[in-house]
Amino acid sequence: MAATALHSSQRGRDLAVEVYFFGRFAPDGRMRQAHMTTRTVPVDGDGE
C-alpha cells in the first residue's frame, strides 16, 4: 500500500486530498491488480 496527501491552492481555495494505492504483484514482480481510492480532508487553514 502507498499513501500520499496532495495539497493545492487555486484562486484562494485550498484543497487537500489523500490518495491510497493498493497493488497486488505476480511472483515475477509484475503488477497484477491495482486499486486506488481518494478522499478529501479538511484543510487546516494555515496556508501550507
Backbone torsions as a table, in degrees:
resi	resn	phi	psi	omega
1	MET	NA	141.3	173.7
2	ALA	-126.3	142.2	178.8
3	ALA	-137.7	143.5	177.6
4	THR	-149.6	162.4	176.8
5	ALA	-121.1	136.0	178.9
6	LEU	-112.4	125.8	178.5
7	HIS	-117.8	131.3	-176.7
8	SER	-140.2	150.8	174.9
9	SER	-136.5	124.4	179.4
10	GLN	-142.0	125.9	179.1
11	ARG	54.2	39.3	177.2
12	GLY	79.7	3.8	179.4
13	ARG	-107.4	123.0	179.1
14	ASP	-92.4	143.8	-179.6
15	LEU	-141.0	137.6	174.8
16	ALA	-130.6	132.1	-178.5
17	VAL	-131.8	133.4	171.7
18	GLU	-97.7	136.6	-179.7
19	VAL	-121.3	127.8	177.8
20	TYR	-118.5	132.0	-178.5
21	PHE	-125.0	125.4	178.4
22	PHE	-118.4	131.8	179.5
23	GLY	-133.8	150.4	175.9
24	ARG	-121.3	133.7	-173.1
25	PHE	-115.1	147.9	175.0
26	ALA	-78.4	161.7	178.6
27	PRO	-56.4	-27.4	179.9
28	ASP	-84.8	3.2	175.5
29	GLY	96.6	-9.1	178.4
30	ARG	-76.4	147.0	178.3
31	MET	-76.4	126.6	-179.2
32	ARG	-97.2	-33.9	-174.3
33	GLN	-147.0	143.7	179.3
34	ALA	-143.4	140.8	176.7
35	HIS	-137.9	139.6	178.3
36	MET	-133.9	141.2	176.2
37	THR	-137.9	152.3	-179.8
38	THR	-132.1	159.0	171.8
39	ARG	-151.9	143.6	175.3
40	THR	-81.4	147.2	179.9
41	VAL	-126.9	154.1	178.7
42	PRO	-61.1	141.4	177.0
43	VAL	-90.9	133.7	-175.5
44	ASP	-73.7	-12.3	173.1
45	GLY	84.2	5.9	-179.6
46	ASP	-93.5	4.3	176.0
47	GLY	82.8	8.9	179.1
48	GLU	-110.0	NA	NA
